[in-house]
Structures are given as C-alpha cells and as structure tokens.
Amino acid sequence: MLGIVQLLRESGLFLDIKVLELIDEEWVKVIKIKAEVSDGTLVYIHEIYRANSHKYSYHWQEGDGKIIKRWDNSPHWKNMSTFPYHKHLEDEVFPCPKMSIPDVIDEIRKRLT
C-alpha cells in the first residue's frame, strides 16, 4: 500500500503527499491519500483491497474544487462498455479502462508538459 506513496514521490510531480488513512489488516487493506501537484491541483486517492476485490477512486481537482478528472470502479454505470471502470469529466461520465496510480501519474504529467 505504501508503494503508492513511493510512486508519487518518485514521479517528482507532487509538492506534498499526506496519508489520511492506512489500514493494513489481513482481511482488508485501505489507503487514502491527499497529494498536492506542483501546479496547485489536488489528487485524492482511495483504494480498498479485500480477498477478491479491489475498489479504487482517483479524484483530480483544481485548487478551488472543480473536478479535472475522476477515475473509479464503483459499479453504478452498468451500461458502460468498460463496466465497472469509468471516468468523470466535469458533469459527464465516459468509458475508461482500468486505471492505476502509474496511469494517473501519466495523465498528470501530460497536462504539466
């Protein structure tokens, strides 16, 4: 779980990384992170691992709270071609492949360059 923090640090894109919650039990692993990107935007990371499941939410927003992108696998868009994986852009939802922290870092790096 703390490998996520290591990836964020190694990317060189973040000014501050705070672990808000960390649970590392045999039956469940949870991590919540708030990370400040060098351009002033914020990324909120939430991952939950259980025996046979992995839920995630990667929320990237402007400093004022306006959403840039949010990727998650909450199973509420059943008609999505990539169900349960999807992304939110402003007020719309689109199909999206399964995401990971390296994918999110790549998306942020694209915007900054």
C-alpha positions as CSV (number, residue, x, y, z in Angstrom):
1,M,0.0,0.0,0.0
2,L,2.8,2.4,0.8
3,G,4.2,1.6,-2.6
4,I,1.7,4.2,-3.9
5,V,3.4,6.9,-1.8
6,Q,6.7,5.8,-3.2
7,L,5.4,6.1,-6.8
8,L,4.0,9.5,-6.1
9,R,7.4,10.7,-4.6
10,E,9.4,9.2,-7.4
11,S,7.3,11.0,-10.1
12,G,8.6,14.4,-9.0
13,L,5.2,15.9,-9.7
14,F,4.0,16.4,-6.1
15,L,4.8,19.1,-3.6
16,D,3.0,17.4,-0.6
17,I,1.7,13.9,0.0
18,K,-0.4,13.1,3.0
19,V,-1.6,9.7,4.0
20,L,-5.0,10.3,5.5
21,E,-5.9,6.8,6.4
22,L,-4.0,3.5,6.3
23,I,-5.4,0.1,7.3
24,D,-3.3,-2.9,6.8
25,E,-5.1,-5.9,8.2
26,E,-5.1,-9.5,6.9
27,W,-8.7,-9.2,5.6
28,V,-8.7,-5.6,4.3
29,K,-6.2,-3.0,3.2
30,V,-7.2,0.6,2.8
31,I,-5.3,3.7,1.9
32,K,-6.5,7.3,1.4
33,I,-4.1,10.0,0.2
34,K,-4.2,13.7,-0.5
35,A,-1.5,14.9,-2.8
36,E,-0.7,18.4,-4.0
37,V,0.5,18.6,-7.6
38,S,3.2,21.1,-8.4
39,D,0.6,23.2,-10.4
40,G,-1.6,23.6,-7.3
41,T,-4.1,20.9,-8.3
42,L,-5.0,18.1,-5.8
43,V,-5.3,14.4,-6.2
44,Y,-7.3,12.3,-3.8
45,I,-6.5,8.6,-3.9
46,H,-8.7,5.9,-2.2
47,E,-8.0,2.2,-2.6
48,I,-9.6,-0.8,-0.8
49,Y,-8.3,-4.3,-1.2
50,R,-10.2,-7.3,0.1
51,A,-9.6,-11.0,-0.7
52,N,-11.2,-11.0,-4.1
53,S,-11.8,-7.3,-4.8
54,H,-10.0,-4.0,-5.4
55,K,-12.0,-0.8,-5.3
56,Y,-10.4,2.5,-6.3
57,S,-11.1,6.2,-6.8
58,Y,-8.6,8.6,-8.1
59,H,-10.0,12.2,-8.0
60,W,-8.0,15.0,-9.5
61,Q,-9.3,18.6,-9.0
62,E,-8.4,22.2,-9.2
63,G,-7.5,24.0,-6.0
64,D,-11.0,25.5,-5.9
65,G,-12.6,22.1,-6.0
66,K,-13.5,21.9,-9.7
67,I,-13.1,18.4,-11.0
68,I,-10.5,17.8,-13.7
69,K,-10.9,14.0,-13.9
70,R,-12.1,11.2,-11.6
71,W,-11.5,7.6,-12.3
72,D,-13.2,4.8,-10.4
73,N,-14.7,1.4,-10.5
74,S,-17.9,1.9,-8.5
75,P,-20.5,-0.4,-10.1
76,H,-23.2,2.2,-10.8
77,W,-22.8,2.7,-14.6
78,K,-24.0,-0.7,-15.7
79,N,-24.4,0.3,-19.4
80,M,-20.8,1.5,-19.7
81,S,-18.8,-0.6,-22.2
82,T,-15.9,-0.7,-19.7
83,F,-18.1,-1.5,-16.7
84,P,-17.3,-1.0,-13.8
85,Y,-14.4,1.2,-14.9
86,H,-15.2,4.7,-15.9
87,K,-14.1,8.3,-15.7
88,H,-15.8,11.6,-14.8
89,L,-15.0,14.8,-16.7
90,E,-16.9,17.7,-15.2
91,D,-20.5,16.5,-15.2
92,E,-20.2,13.7,-17.7
93,V,-19.2,10.0,-17.4
94,F,-17.2,8.1,-20.0
95,P,-15.9,4.6,-20.6
96,C,-12.4,4.1,-19.4
97,P,-10.0,1.1,-19.0
98,K,-9.0,0.0,-15.5
99,M,-6.7,2.7,-14.0
100,S,-3.7,2.5,-11.7
101,I,-1.5,5.0,-9.9
102,P,1.1,5.0,-12.8
103,D,-1.8,5.8,-15.2
104,V,-2.9,8.7,-13.1
105,I,0.7,10.0,-12.8
106,D,1.0,9.8,-16.6
107,E,-2.2,11.8,-17.0
108,I,-1.0,14.5,-14.7
109,R,2.4,14.6,-16.4
110,K,0.7,15.1,-19.8
111,R,-1.1,18.1,-18.5
112,L,2.0,19.6,-17.0
113,T,4.1,19.3,-20.1
